[in-house]
Amino acid sequence: MCRFLVYKGKDEILLSKLILDPTHSILTQSYDSRLRLDTRRPHNGDGFGVGYYTHPKLGPEPCIFTSTIPAWNCINLERLASKTTSSLIFAHVRATTEGSLSDSNCHPFRHNSLMWMHNGNIGGWKYVKRRLADSLCDQWFLGVQGGTDSEWAFALFLDSMERMGHDPDSDVVDGGFGHTVLREAMLKTIERINRLIAEIPRRCRNGEDYDTRSLLNFAVTDGHSVVCTRYVSSKTDEAASLYFSSGTNWKEHQPPGNYKMERRDKGADIVLVASEPLTFERDNWVTVPTNSTLTIHKQTVMIHPIMDEYYNHSPSYSRSSGFAVSKGLVSNGPGEAVAGRGVTPQNSAGGTPLGTLGLDEEKEGLVEEKLEHPSKPNAELMQKTPYAILVSSSSSFPKCFATEL
């Protein structure tokens, strides 16, 4: 599986401070992924991509640089990242599951002002692909350049936006399409994927390789708002890992590469979302709950549950990490957990215990620490009603507030 990173800040940042310099940067994750357990294919070396937004005078489209060269071996990435700044950045390192090794299959993908990337897979893909393509209007069908399930999912997202009455080709006004539109189109995309899988003919369901579970960690932006998902189409399995960090300053300390997210007030001038934390500062990172959307709008982080057939109302419900592990992923690693669905008393203090995942904690530098819990939403409220979690930052830990939907 792949790894991705999102940066959304009030101010521009040098790409190298995210992609190259941190101890566990996404470039490092391309060859030393601490939460990747697939020993058959231990590297994310099947290409990479970086997308970022430039000055509005240059147009609303993001600039995207992709390459099939492994990220750790691309001198041009180092040259560009050390001289390029942006306030909204997507980065992705690829481990192939679908599609050949080519630039057209490297994330992120772009259409007009929209940018998209994916970590995971669409379940039963070979039985779904043709019907998914048939469900698209000609414009989105013809727009697919590569062969990945991820790009076809982006085409499905664009088609869903258009069916909702929002033309992805329209001139973007200040503020973009709006975070609500992006989130609703994302939910519709997931719903359509699940429906296509449910409609797989019965005669195809007996093969040894038949598995309809999907890992759908998506990220999309219109240059203003960002919507990410952490999702698995299963009632019993955990999703692939996803974390976020927010604060006022992303600062390097000694020794070199030792970055920390500083929080000087309740603001969130910087928000990072990552498949794996960029540092080993456990209190800097918060685990996104399974089957949730994470929305960044005007530097505010909002987390909403995805309420479908795989949703569980119990805040103490525990899921198995076996499926994510079988795909070369760890469902949870270092980081505080947002109290809510899928968070058990055991893992809410720091993710799934690493010892149960076959990792040598001290060797990997991920030693368990007993940390104070962040503020929790009322568990009784969450068990009875749908909820959203509004996240802000304090001087020490992110604060979480549950609000009834």
C-alpha positions as CSV (number, residue, x, y, z in Angstrom):
1,M,0.0,0.0,0.0
2,C,0.9,3.6,-0.4
3,R,1.6,6.5,1.9
4,F,0.3,10.1,1.6
5,L,0.7,13.5,3.3
6,V,-1.5,16.6,3.4
7,Y,-0.3,20.0,4.5
8,K,-2.8,22.9,5.0
9,G,-1.4,26.1,6.5
10,K,-2.1,29.8,6.9
11,D,1.3,30.5,5.6
12,E,3.4,28.9,2.9
13,I,6.0,26.3,3.9
14,L,9.1,25.0,2.1
15,L,8.2,21.6,0.7
16,S,11.5,20.1,2.0
17,K,10.4,20.7,5.6
18,L,7.7,18.1,5.0
19,I,9.0,15.8,2.3
20,L,12.7,15.6,2.9
21,D,13.9,16.9,6.3
22,P,11.8,15.3,9.1
23,T,13.2,12.1,10.7
24,H,10.3,10.1,9.3
25,S,9.5,12.2,6.3
26,I,7.4,10.8,3.5
27,L,10.6,10.3,1.5
28,T,11.9,8.2,4.4
29,Q,8.6,6.3,4.4
30,S,9.2,5.3,0.8
31,Y,12.1,2.9,1.9
32,D,11.6,2.7,5.7
33,S,7.9,2.6,6.4
34,R,7.5,1.8,10.1
35,L,3.8,0.9,9.8
36,R,4.2,-1.3,6.8
37,L,4.3,-5.0,7.6
38,D,4.4,-6.5,4.1
39,T,7.8,-8.1,4.0
40,R,7.2,-9.4,0.5
41,R,7.1,-5.8,-0.8
42,P,8.6,-3.7,2.0
43,H,9.1,-0.5,0.0
44,N,6.9,2.3,-1.4
45,G,9.1,2.6,-4.4
46,D,6.8,2.4,-7.4
47,G,6.9,6.2,-8.0
48,F,5.8,9.3,-6.2
49,G,4.0,12.6,-6.7
50,V,3.8,16.0,-5.2
51,G,1.0,18.5,-5.8
52,Y,0.8,22.1,-4.5
53,Y,-1.1,25.3,-5.2
54,T,0.7,28.4,-6.4
55,H,-0.1,32.1,-6.5
56,P,-3.7,32.7,-7.6
57,K,-2.4,34.9,-10.5
58,L,-1.1,31.6,-12.1
59,G,-4.6,30.1,-12.1
60,P,-6.5,27.8,-9.7
61,E,-5.0,24.5,-10.9
62,P,-2.4,22.8,-8.7
63,C,1.1,22.2,-10.0
64,I,1.9,18.4,-9.9
65,F,5.2,16.7,-10.2
66,T,5.3,12.9,-10.6
67,S,8.0,10.4,-11.3
68,T,8.3,6.6,-11.5
69,I,11.8,6.9,-10.0
70,P,11.7,5.9,-6.3
71,A,11.5,9.0,-4.2
72,W,14.7,8.3,-2.3
73,N,16.6,8.2,-5.6
74,C,15.2,11.3,-7.3
75,I,17.7,14.2,-7.3
76,N,15.1,16.5,-8.9
77,L,12.7,16.1,-6.0
78,E,15.4,17.4,-3.7
79,R,16.2,20.3,-6.0
80,L,12.5,21.4,-6.3
81,A,11.5,20.8,-2.7
82,S,14.3,22.9,-1.3
83,K,13.2,25.9,-3.4
84,T,9.3,25.6,-3.6
85,T,6.8,26.9,-1.1
86,S,3.0,26.5,-0.8
87,S,0.2,26.7,1.8
88,L,-1.6,23.5,0.5
89,I,0.5,20.4,-0.4
90,F,-0.3,16.8,-1.3
91,A,2.5,14.2,-1.4
92,H,2.3,10.5,-2.2
93,V,4.6,7.6,-2.4
94,R,3.3,4.5,-4.3
95,A,3.4,0.8,-3.8
96,T,1.5,-0.7,-6.8
97,T,-1.7,-2.7,-6.3
98,E,-3.4,-1.8,-9.5
99,G,-1.9,-0.3,-12.7
100,S,1.5,-0.4,-14.2
101,L,4.6,1.6,-13.3
102,S,4.0,4.8,-15.2
103,D,3.7,8.6,-14.6
104,S,0.0,8.4,-15.4
105,N,-0.5,6.1,-12.5
106,C,1.3,8.2,-9.9
107,H,-0.8,10.3,-7.4
108,P,-2.0,12.9,-6.9
109,F,-4.5,13.2,-9.8
110,R,-5.9,16.5,-10.9
111,H,-8.9,18.0,-12.7
112,N,-9.1,21.7,-13.0
113,S,-8.8,23.0,-9.4
114,L,-9.4,19.6,-7.8
115,M,-6.6,17.3,-6.6
116,W,-7.1,13.7,-5.4
117,M,-5.0,10.8,-3.9
118,H,-5.7,7.5,-2.3
119,N,-4.1,4.9,0.0
120,G,-5.8,1.5,-0.2
121,N,-7.8,-0.5,-2.7
122,I,-11.3,-1.1,-4.1
123,G,-12.5,-4.5,-3.1
124,G,-13.3,-7.0,-5.9
125,W,-11.8,-4.5,-8.4
126,K,-11.6,-6.8,-11.5
127,Y,-15.4,-7.5,-11.1
128,V,-16.2,-3.8,-10.5
129,K,-14.1,-1.9,-13.0
130,R,-16.2,-2.3,-16.1
131,R,-19.5,-1.5,-14.4
132,L,-17.9,1.5,-12.6
133,A,-16.7,2.8,-16.0
134,D,-20.1,2.3,-17.5
135,S,-21.7,4.4,-14.8
136,L,-19.7,7.5,-15.7
137,C,-20.7,10.1,-18.2
138,D,-18.4,10.3,-21.2
139,Q,-16.3,13.3,-20.0
140,W,-15.2,11.5,-16.8
141,F,-14.8,8.2,-18.5
142,L,-12.5,9.7,-21.2
143,G,-10.6,11.7,-18.7
144,V,-9.0,8.6,-17.1
145,Q,-5.4,8.4,-18.3
146,G,-4.0,5.5,-16.2
147,G,-5.1,2.1,-15.0
148,T,-5.4,2.5,-11.2
149,D,-8.5,1.9,-9.1
150,S,-7.6,5.2,-7.4
151,E,-7.9,7.3,-10.6
152,W,-11.2,5.6,-11.5
153,A,-12.4,6.4,-8.0
154,F,-11.5,10.1,-8.7
155,A,-13.6,9.9,-11.9
156,L,-16.5,8.5,-9.9
157,F,-16.0,11.5,-7.4
158,L,-16.2,14.0,-10.3
159,D,-19.2,12.3,-11.7
160,S,-20.9,12.4,-8.3
161,M,-20.2,16.1,-8.0
162,E,-21.8,16.8,-11.4
163,R,-24.9,14.7,-10.5
164,M,-25.2,16.8,-7.3
165,G,-25.3,19.9,-9.5
166,H,-21.7,21.1,-9.0
167,D,-19.7,21.2,-12.3
168,P,-16.1,20.4,-11.6
169,D,-15.2,22.4,-14.7
170,S,-16.9,25.6,-13.4
171,D,-14.8,28.7,-12.6
172,V,-14.0,28.4,-8.9
173,V,-15.0,31.5,-6.9
174,D,-13.2,32.6,-3.7
175,G,-13.6,29.7,-1.2
176,G,-13.8,27.0,-3.8
177,F,-16.7,24.5,-4.0
178,G,-17.0,24.5,-0.2
179,H,-16.2,21.8,2.3
180,T,-19.8,20.6,2.5
181,V,-19.9,19.9,-1.2
182,L,-16.6,18.0,-1.2
183,R,-17.6,15.9,1.8
184,E,-21.1,15.1,0.3
185,A,-19.5,14.1,-3.0
186,M,-16.9,11.9,-1.1
187,L,-19.7,10.1,0.8
188,K,-21.6,9.6,-2.5
189,T,-18.5,8.2,-4.1
190,I,-18.0,5.6,-1.2
191,E,-21.7,4.8,-1.4
192,R,-21.5,4.1,-5.2
193,I,-18.3,1.9,-4.7
194,N,-20.1,-0.1,-2.1
195,R,-23.2,-0.5,-4.3
196,L,-21.1,-1.7,-7.3
197,I,-19.4,-4.3,-5.1
198,A,-22.7,-5.5,-3.7
199,E,-23.9,-6.0,-7.3
200,I,-21.0,-8.3,-8.2
201,P,-22.7,-11.4,-9.9
202,R,-23.0,-14.4,-7.6
203,R,-21.1,-16.6,-10.1
204,C,-18.0,-14.5,-9.5
205,R,-18.0,-14.9,-5.7
206,N,-16.3,-18.3,-5.3
207,G,-12.7,-17.5,-6.4
208,E,-9.9,-17.8,-4.0
209,D,-8.9,-14.2,-4.6
210,Y,-12.4,-12.9,-4.2
211,D,-12.4,-10.2,-1.4
212,T,-14.9,-7.3,-1.5
213,R,-13.4,-5.4,1.4
214,S,-12.2,-2.0,0.4
215,L,-9.6,0.3,2.1
216,L,-10.6,3.8,1.1
217,N,-8.3,6.4,2.6
218,F,-9.0,9.2,0.2
219,A,-7.9,12.9,0.1
220,V,-9.4,15.6,-2.0
221,T,-9.1,19.4,-2.2
222,D,-10.3,22.3,-4.3
223,G,-7.4,24.5,-3.2
224,H,-9.3,25.9,-0.2
225,S,-10.9,23.0,1.8
226,V,-9.6,19.5,2.3
227,V,-11.6,16.3,2.9
228,C,-9.9,13.0,3.9
229,T,-11.4,9.7,4.7
230,R,-10.3,6.7,6.8
231,Y,-12.6,3.9,5.7
232,V,-13.0,0.2,5.4
233,S,-16.1,-1.6,4.0
234,S,-16.3,-4.0,6.9
235,K,-18.1,-4.2,10.2
236,T,-15.3,-6.1,11.9
237,D,-12.0,-4.9,10.4
238,E,-9.9,-1.8,11.1
239,A,-9.1,0.7,8.4
240,A,-5.6,1.6,7.2
241,S,-3.8,4.0,9.4
242,L,-4.4,7.8,9.3
243,Y,-3.3,10.6,11.6
244,F,-3.5,14.3,11.9
245,S,-1.5,17.0,13.8
246,S,-2.4,20.6,14.3
247,G,-0.7,23.6,15.9
248,T,0.9,27.0,15.4
249,N,4.4,26.1,14.3
250,W,6.2,23.2,12.6
251,K,9.7,23.7,14.0
252,E,13.0,21.8,13.7
253,H,14.9,21.1,16.9
254,Q,18.2,19.5,17.5
255,P,19.4,17.1,16.3
256,P,18.6,17.9,12.7
257,G,15.4,16.4,11.4
258,N,13.8,16.4,14.8
259,Y,10.6,18.4,14.0
260,K,7.8,19.1,16.5
261,M,4.4,20.6,16.2
262,E,4.3,23.5,18.6
263,R,1.0,24.8,20.1
264,R,1.3,28.3,21.5
265,D,-2.5,29.0,21.6
266,K,-5.8,27.4,20.6
267,G,-5.3,28.1,16.9
268,A,-4.4,25.7,14.2
269,D,-2.3,27.6,11.8
270,I,-0.9,24.3,10.5
271,V,-2.7,21.0,9.9
272,L,-1.0,17.9,8.8
273,V,-2.7,14.6,7.8
274,A,-0.6,11.6,7.2
275,S,-0.7,7.8,6.7
276,E,2.2,7.6,9.1
277,P,3.4,10.3,11.5
278,L,6.3,12.3,10.3
279,T,7.8,12.3,13.8
280,F,7.9,10.0,16.8
281,E,6.5,12.6,19.1
282,R,3.4,10.7,20.3
283,D,1.6,13.7,21.7
284,N,1.9,15.5,18.3
285,W,-0.4,13.0,16.4
286,V,-4.1,12.1,16.7
287,T,-5.5,8.9,15.2
288,V,-8.5,9.5,12.9
289,P,-11.4,7.2,13.9
290,T,-12.2,4.4,11.6
291,N,-14.9,5.1,9.0
292,S,-14.8,8.9,9.4
293,T,-14.2,11.9,7.3
294,L,-11.7,14.6,8.3
295,T,-12.4,18.0,7.0
296,I,-10.1,21.0,7.1
297,H,-11.9,24.3,6.5
298,K,-10.3,27.7,7.4
299,Q,-7.8,25.8,9.5
300,T,-10.5,24.2,11.6
301,V,-10.5,20.4,11.7
302,M,-13.9,18.6,11.8
303,I,-14.4,14.8,12.0
304,H,-17.7,13.2,11.0
305,P,-18.7,9.6,11.2
306,I,-19.6,7.8,7.9
307,M,-23.0,6.4,8.8
308,D,-23.6,3.5,6.5
309,E,-24.1,-0.3,6.8
310,Y,-20.5,-0.5,8.3
311,Y,-21.1,2.1,11.0
312,N,-21.2,1.0,14.6
313,H,-22.9,3.2,17.3
314,S,-20.9,1.9,20.2
315,P,-17.9,4.1,21.2
316,S,-16.3,1.0,22.8
317,Y,-16.6,-1.3,19.7
318,S,-13.3,-3.0,18.9
319,R,-12.2,-4.0,15.3
320,S,-9.6,-6.4,14.1
321,S,-6.4,-5.2,12.5
322,G,-5.9,-8.5,10.6
323,F,-7.2,-7.2,7.2
324,A,-5.1,-4.1,7.3
325,V,-2.0,-6.1,8.3
326,S,-2.6,-8.6,5.5
327,K,-2.4,-5.6,3.1
328,G,1.0,-4.6,4.5
329,L,-0.6,-1.9,6.8
330,V,-1.0,-1.3,10.5
331,S,-4.4,0.0,11.5
332,N,-3.1,2.1,14.3
333,G,0.4,3.1,15.5
334,P,1.8,6.0,17.6
335,G,-0.6,8.8,18.3
336,E,-3.4,9.9,20.5
337,A,-6.8,8.6,19.6
338,V,-9.8,10.8,19.1
339,A,-12.4,9.3,21.5
340,G,-15.2,7.8,19.5
341,R,-16.2,4.9,17.4
342,G,-13.7,2.0,17.2
343,V,-11.6,3.3,20.1
344,T,-11.3,0.9,23.0
345,P,-10.1,1.7,26.5
346,Q,-7.0,-0.2,25.5
347,N,-6.0,1.8,22.5
348,S,-7.4,5.2,23.3
349,A,-4.1,6.2,25.0
350,G,-1.9,5.6,22.0
351,G,-3.3,3.5,19.2
352,T,-3.3,-0.3,18.9
353,P,-0.6,-1.7,21.3
354,L,2.5,-2.2,19.1
355,G,3.5,-5.4,20.8
356,T,0.4,-7.1,19.3
357,L,1.5,-6.2,15.8
358,G,4.8,-8.0,15.8
359,L,7.0,-4.9,16.0
360,D,10.0,-4.5,18.2
361,E,9.0,-1.3,19.9
362,E,12.4,-0.2,21.1
363,K,14.1,-1.1,17.9
364,E,11.6,0.8,15.9
365,G,11.8,3.8,18.2
366,L,8.1,3.6,19.0
367,V,8.1,2.8,22.7
368,E,4.7,3.0,24.3
369,E,4.3,5.9,26.6
370,K,1.5,6.5,29.1
371,L,0.0,9.8,28.1
372,E,-2.8,11.9,29.5
373,H,-6.0,11.5,27.5
374,P,-7.2,14.3,25.3
375,S,-10.6,15.8,26.2
376,K,-13.2,13.2,25.2
377,P,-16.7,13.8,23.7
378,N,-19.5,12.4,25.8
379,A,-19.6,8.7,25.1
380,E,-23.2,8.4,26.1
381,L,-24.2,11.1,23.6
382,M,-22.2,9.4,20.8
383,Q,-23.8,6.1,21.5
384,K,-27.3,7.4,21.0
385,T,-26.9,10.0,18.3
386,P,-24.8,10.8,15.2
387,Y,-22.0,13.2,16.0
388,A,-19.3,15.3,14.6
389,I,-16.0,16.1,16.4
390,L,-14.7,19.6,16.2
391,V,-11.0,19.7,16.9
392,S,-9.0,22.6,18.1
393,S,-5.5,22.8,19.6
394,S,-4.4,23.7,23.1
395,S,-0.9,24.2,24.5
396,S,-0.5,20.4,25.1
397,F,-3.1,18.2,23.5
398,P,-5.8,18.5,20.8
399,K,-9.2,19.1,22.3
400,C,-12.3,17.3,20.9
401,F,-15.9,18.4,21.2
402,A,-18.8,16.2,20.2
403,T,-21.8,17.9,18.7
404,E,-25.1,16.3,17.8
405,L,-25.8,16.3,14.0
